Amino acid sequence: MTNEKNNIKDKKPKFNPYWIYGIVIAVFLAIQVFSSVGSQEGSTTNPTQFLQFVADGDVAKVEIVNKRIAKVYLTKEAEQKEIHKKSIPNTLIPTATKLPNYKFEFGDLQIFQNQLNEVIKEKQLNLTPVYITEDNFFGDLLISVLPFILLIGVWIFIMRRMSGGAGGGAGGQIFNIGKSKAKLFDQNTEVKTTFKDVAGLEGAKEEVQEIVDFLKYPEKYTSLGGKIPKGALLVGPPGTGKTLLARAVAGEAKVPFFSLSGSDFVEMFVGVGASRVRDLFKQAKEKSPSIIFIDEIDAIGRARGKNAMSGSNDERENTLNQLLTEMDGFGTNTNVIVLAATNRADILDTALMRAGRFDRQIFVDLPDVRERKEIFEVHLRPLKKAKDLDLDFLSKQTPGFSGADIANVCNEAALIAARNGKKEVDKQDFLDAVDRIIGGLEKKNKIITPGEKRAVAFHEAGHATVSWMLEHAAPLVKVTIVPRGRSLGAAWYLPEERLIVHPEQMLDEMCAALGGRAAEKVIFNKISTGALSDLEKVTKQARAMVTIYGLSDKVGNLTYYDSSGQNEYGFTKPYSEKTAELIDKEISDLIETQYERAIKLLEDNKDKLTELANVLLEKEVIFKDNLEKIFGKRDFNNEEIETVVE
């Protein structure tokens, strides 16, 4: 019975302030309609007919309203005449006063009055016009007030739009513009995400779980004299699960959880951001113990004073100053923990990162092969997958993929299977999904001349040949000359997941990347623009070896990399012009050496390169087993990877 009453209450319409505006307008319209209905009494005539009625003695009274309208009242005898039968007023609204029989509008009052006086004098009638001034109070009021109502309405509409929403919640109305826009999740709000839904990220989960434990059982930690941490910063690449971790905290913690984005503090009005920060922490203190989660905190936490174009009174800096004060200022925030997430920790202000504000920095890195398997298990739950689907294989085929990428792979595989009319998602669908995400959609209808197709085939065969011959190059998975995205061909490799990289490994990768252009030089004795992406990759890698990792003998053990991202040098280089020339020469020498190395490898195996290119021209897609038939098995003792069968 109680549930039925609650349902009835929920179905009742909620009050909306626009109803007031609608009622006021409806009242004014009703008054105008009824007044117009009451003013439509009597028939219409003209001054000439009226003067004839006066001459015939049919007029009992004449009222001149506002010096331009005449209301004519007939005598009782005249109303019985056939000519005046239609003039008897018939109104819907009953009235105690007699309504006029005729009504007309005249031009000049003086001329009309002279004509009327002549007829009265000539016929010797006892008729005297009555002059009346009528005011339409409500109509005049509406005309005078309506412009102001429109201006106020437009102003309120604009301010509501600028203040961030059309709803009636905090921040939606102009008078609440300084209120916090955080969403509150508490015991009344059902959040289904838990730590069980967060696969991988074991270290990060432990840290976050401990924060939840702090708030649930504070005595366990404070009994030894310890203090609960003020905040934790989740740092990591996009798509690694930082916001998902925060959602899991909201689902696990039995305390109020305030969630908002860093951009929610920023407005065009001065002081609004700082006011929202104060209001947010005020609400959190009232409901303590509680958690505040600020997603993308770099929107307001950027280092101060680095932008010369903005003045010292920058609104974003005011918001950051207020946040710093609230997190660890003169006052105390008992049992309020701040969680924040960003993928740009290098640009955050150092005052925000210090201990006492964000005591813990939790790094959420890209998942390794074991964690990718766990993530696949989570995202494969809702899919109708094949029973023999090998998760170990899928996790090995997706190196460098984030949790969001894996979720996208699973969804794309399901779409591909549905498109092909399958009843379940199998291994090939996942491989096609990986190809679709990495390389783009196949464009089999793209017009390519036979000469271009032959050049692309030798280019991709060059990549495959050189990578097969080099010990540290990534093992090949698949080569295709079917256009995908912006590329005319592509080669898929399975890079080894290394924590540290040696120079010979980087040089082998550079040589394999230059194998495409080297093949064009060896076969056609001319090169093309098809190696643009290869050259970009190789140049970045060579520059990193020289200027970041200190792997150049001539430049030495120096690095010009600034891990803090503060760029202390401004617009000046941290090295001399002579060193700049040396760096440029070293980069060029590294690339040219590997290019010549690739050319020599391909010249020594020109017949096999040609055979591989012909197979590629015939099949358009080749795999690892095709290379083994031509080159034989690799002699290097690298970890074997599973062969992808077409």
Disulfide bonds with the S-S distance in Angstrom:
none
